[in-house]
Amino acid sequence: QTLYVGQENGSLDGWSVETRRKTRKIGISCPINALACSRDGNKLVMNDEDNSLRFWDINSGNYGTNTMVRGHTDYVQTVITSHDGKWIISGAEDRKIKVWNVHKATL
């Protein structure tokens, strides 16, 4: 198992839960304030500079190229995935909470 930590400098670090050592370091283009992992552990969803959410495929390394959702008008501050993996809930500085359908990438 890997724990991912996003930082304001745009660094996304993966840490092995078992060994407690850093296993990955990935540079992302913007400060990471909101980060959540999919239920299956294969994708991360995080904020982007343009007030959108982007998905990162952990296995392939593709960041934001395939799936992106927009709907907030200000910086995304928090994101969480539902227990069943069907929904993503995000909150932003626009004082709105959005509920997204994961499979359709829509509100």
Secondary structure, DSSP 8 states (H G I E B T S, - for coil): -EEEEE-TTSEEEEEETTT--EEEEEE-SS----EEE-TTSSEEEEE-TTS-EEEEETTT--EEEEEEE---SS-EEEEEE-TTSSEEEEEETTS-EEEEETTTTB-
